[in-house]
Amino acid sequence: MSTKKRSVSAVVRCSICGREIASGEEYWVCNGTLACTDCLPDLARQELLPCRVLRGKEDRL
């Protein structure tokens, strides 16, 4: 009895929009979140939220 090995690649999806990330396509992983190119700005905003400063409110830091 012969056993054939199948190469099964898991589907990789953007954690933000849910779109499948195709083989060869770049994506970013940050703190367990996967982001496609389109969602990278949203991921950056989420990750950098603690660094956010509102102009005119700097004295409250």
Backbone torsions as a table, in degrees:
resi	resn	phi	psi	omega
1	MET	NA	127.1	-177.1
2	SER	-100.8	134.2	177.4
3	THR	-107.5	120.5	178.1
4	LYS	-93.6	133.8	176.0
5	LYS	-88.7	132.4	177.6
6	ARG	-108.7	133.6	175.9
7	SER	-86.5	106.8	-179.7
8	VAL	-108.8	116.2	177.5
9	SER	-99.9	132.9	-179.4
10	ALA	-69.7	148.8	176.0
11	VAL	-74.2	131.9	177.2
12	VAL	-106.9	126.4	-178.0
13	ARG	-124.5	147.7	173.9
14	CYS	-65.6	130.5	179.9
15	SER	-69.9	-20.2	-175.6
16	ILE	-90.8	-51.4	-176.9
17	CYS	-103.8	-15.6	178.4
18	GLY	84.3	0.2	-179.6
19	ARG	-69.6	142.3	176.9
20	GLU	-69.9	137.1	177.6
21	ILE	-97.4	117.1	-174.2
22	ALA	-73.4	157.2	176.2
23	SER	-59.3	131.4	-179.1
24	GLY	88.8	-9.1	-179.7
25	GLU	-87.2	138.6	179.4
26	GLU	-79.2	150.7	175.0
27	TYR	-154.4	167.8	-176.3
28	TRP	-119.6	144.3	176.4
29	VAL	-123.8	123.5	-179.3
30	CYS	-142.5	119.0	180.0
31	ASN	51.9	40.2	177.0
32	GLY	84.6	-3.1	178.6
33	THR	-98.2	129.5	176.0
34	LEU	-99.2	132.9	-178.8
35	ALA	-130.2	131.5	174.0
36	CYS	-76.7	173.2	-178.8
37	THR	-57.3	-41.7	-178.4
38	ASP	-66.2	-31.7	-175.8
39	CYS	-94.7	-2.1	-179.7
40	LEU	-55.0	-43.8	177.8
41	PRO	-59.4	-38.0	178.1
42	ASP	-65.3	-42.4	178.4
43	LEU	-62.4	-43.7	179.7
44	ALA	-61.3	-43.0	178.2
45	ARG	-61.1	-43.9	179.7
46	GLN	-62.5	-46.6	-176.5
47	GLU	-70.6	-31.8	-177.6
48	LEU	-95.2	4.5	-179.3
49	LEU	-52.9	-40.4	178.8
50	PRO	-63.6	-17.9	-179.6
51	CYS	-93.2	-0.3	-174.8
52	ARG	-70.0	136.2	177.4
53	VAL	-131.7	136.8	175.9
54	LEU	-96.7	129.3	179.7
55	ARG	-59.5	130.9	-178.5
56	GLY	94.0	-9.8	-179.9
57	LYS	-115.1	13.1	-175.9
58	GLU	-60.4	-30.7	-176.5
59	ASP	-68.1	-12.2	-179.7
60	ARG	-88.9	4.0	-179.5
61	LEU	-70.5	NA	NA
